[in-house]
């Protein structure tokens, strides 16, 4: 049995699906009945609990062979959740701990990165048998633009068209996670950067969107202030809104990518490129 924390989000569901497709038993800790239904539909066992509660986390971890720890995206309690997960692994006697971090956690100007680095530090101090995975931004993030692309013929971005990103397919990341979790000893004591195989400007991303859809999609740059106002009005916590503003600012000024060599070594194949992924994710006509 493998425990996945933060199991109801898109990363958790992708990892659960990858594990179950390989015959693994999976338990997920989630914070709502809605998220419980999402993961039980995939074949996982759901436990309702608070990732900040040591008691809840120990209960969820009992009998697990490994923990795959995912913190909720851009969360102010990131370090607390990580420390609690580590403590629960120790108290429940879980022999392996795999942390879903992110690429370049050492960027101190981005608090969501810096907090993940602090969690990595706590894991390494704990004495646990660990593996750390550090993916770049997901290709799946583009799906947030599906309605704009299909209904308005617009691809909106909160940074300049020249911004360079090295996106990775979440399903490739989940495949690596499953391999690491289900192969004892081979990947112990390691930190792996999981970067996509291309570094694309937003103009190049638009070109692929136009190619696949067959439509003259427009590229629209919106201000970061407008993006943040929309996110806040949709219910995003102010902490997360402020972090996204800084992330977009950093991406525009410095870009964000890594080297795909480690990902492809772990996959034992080429990583999926953006055009192939975009064609595969749905009907764009």
N, C-alpha and C positions, 0 to 999 in steps of 0.2 A: 504493500500500500504506500502510495506517495501522497503527501499533503501538499496542496497548492494553496498559497495564501493570495488574497486579492483575486480570487478565482472567477468572480463574475464579470470582470472587464474583458476587453478583446484579447489582451495578452494571455490572461488566465484561461480563457476558453480555447484559444489556439493551442496552448500547451496541453491542456486536458485532452483535446481531440487527438493530438499527436500521440500522447501516452496511451489512450484507450485503443487507438488503431493498432498499437503494437502489443495489445493484450495486457496492459498494466491495470492494476486496481488503483483508483484515484479518489481521494477525498478532497473537497474544497471547503475552505472557510469563507463564508460570505456574510454580508451584513443585512440582507433583506430576503424576504420570500421570493421576490421577483428574480433576484440573482440566483437563489437556490433552484428555482425552476429552470433557469437557463442551463445550469450545469448538470442537473439530473437528466435533462433532455439529451445530454451528450453521453450519459451512462456513468456519471460520477456520483459519489455519495456527497451530500451537502450537509454542512454543519453551520448553524447560525451562531455568530459570535462577533466579538470586538477584537480586532487585531492588536489593540492597545492593552487588552486584558490578559495578563499572564495566565490566569486560571483558564480562560477560554482557549488560549493558544495551547496550553499543556493538554487540555482535554482533546483538542483536535489532533494533536501530534501523537497521542498514545498509539503505539503499535506501528507507527510509520517507519518505513525503511529510509526515507529521505524527505526533506522539506524543500520545496521550490518556492522561494519567497519573492513575491511581487508586491511592492507598495502601491497603493492607489496613486494615480497619475498626478504629479505636481501637488503633493500634499504637505501641509505644514508639520504633520506628525511623522514624517518619513523616518527620522532618526529613532524616535520612540518605538515605532512599529518594528524597525530592524532590531533594536536591542531586545524587544520583547520576544521576537521570533527566535533569536539566538538563545536567549535564556530558556525558552520553552523547549528548544531542541536539546539543550543540555539536561534539563530536569526530566524530560520524557525519554532520554536515552536514545535519541534519533542519531544514527551513525553518520548521516551525510547531510550537508547543507549546501544548496545551490541558490545563489543570489542573482536575481535579474536586475542588474545595474544599468548603466548606459555608457555609451562611448564618451571618452574624455571627461570622466567625473572630476578631474583635477581643476576644472575651470571655476575658480573661486568666485568670479563675478556672477555666476548663475547659481543661485541657492539650491535649486533642485539637483544640480550636478554635485555641488559641494557636500550636500547632505548624504548623497549616495556614497561619496568617498568616505565619509565618516562611518557609514554603515559597513563598508568594506573593511575599514580599520578595526571595527568592533568584531567582525567575523574573524579576522586574522589574529586578534588578541585572544579569542575564545578557546583556541585549541581544537575547534571542530574540524572535521574533515570537510573541506569546502571546495567549491568551484564557483567562479564569478563569470557571468556573461555580460558583455557590454555592447548592446546593439546600437546602431545609428537610428535615426528616425525611420518610421515604417512607410512603405509605399501605401499601405492601407489608409494613411492619413488623408490621402487625396480623395478618398471616398466621401469625405465630408463635403466635397464640392459636387457630388453627383447631381443634386437638384439644380444647382446653378448651371452645370454643363448641359443637362438635358432640357431644362425648361427655359433658361434664360440665354443659353449660348455664351456663357461667361465663365472664365476661370479666374477667381479672385485670390490675390496674395497680399499679405501685409509687409512685403519687402520688395526690393527692386527686382526686375526681371533678370538681372545679371547674377542674382544670388545663387551660389553653388551649394548643392546638397547631394550627399551620397546615401540615398534611401535604400533600405533593405526590405525584402519581403518577410512579413511576420511569419508566414508559414515556413520559410527557411529557418528562421530563428527558433520556432517551435520544434522543428525537426532536430535541430542541434540540442535543444533542451532535453528532448526525449532520449536522444542518444546518450547524453551525459548522465542522465538520471538512471538509465537502464543498463549502463555498462560500468560495473563496479571497478574501482581502482585506476582504470585507464586515464581518467580525466581529473584525478584528485590533485589538490593543491595548485590549481591552475586558474589564471585569469585570461579570458579569451575576448578579443575585440571582434565583433560581428558586424562588419561593414558591407554595404551593398557594392555591386561590381561596377557601378558607373558614378561619375561625378557630373551631375546635370545642372545646367542653368535652368531657370524657370522658363526661359524662351524655348529651350530644348524640350522641356516637359510639355509645354503648349504644343509644340510641333508634333509630338507623339499623340497627344490627345486629339488633335485635328486629324492626324493620319488614321487613327483607329475609328473615330466617330464618323469620319467623312464630312465633318461640318466645319464651317469657318468660325470656330470658337474665338471669342475675344479675350485678351488678357487685360484684367483690370487690377491696378494697384490701389488698394485701400489703405488709408492711414492706420497706423497701429492704434491710435486713439479710437478710431471708429470700430476696429476689430474688438478692442477691449470693451467698449461700450455695449456692443452687441452681446459679447460673452457674458458680461455682468447682468444684462437685462434677461438673459436666458437662464440665469441662476448660478453661474460659475462663482465660486468664492473669491473674494477680493485678493486673497493671497495668491491664488492661482492666476488670476488676471494679471497681476503685477509681474509674476514670473514669466508668463508668456510674452508680455511686452519686452522684457529684457532678452528673452530667447530670440525673438524675431530681430531685435536690434543687433544682437551678436551674429546671427546668421547672415544678415545683410552686410555687416562689416567684415566678417572673417570667414564666412562659409562654414559648412559642417560636413565632414566626411571622414572616412578611415580607409584602411587597406583591406581589400576583400580576401587576401590570401589565407588568413586563418579560417574564415567562414568556409571557404571552398575546400580547405583541407579537412575540416570537420565533417562537411557534407559528403566528401568523396565524390564531388561533381561540381559543375559550374553553378554558381548562385543565379537565381532568376533575375533577369534584366527587366527594366521598367516596362518596356513595350510588351513583352510577353505576359507580364503580370496584368497590365491594364487590359489586354485583349481577353484574358481568362476570367476576369472578375464579374462579367455581366454583359448584358445587351446594351450597347451604347448607340444603337441606331434610332 
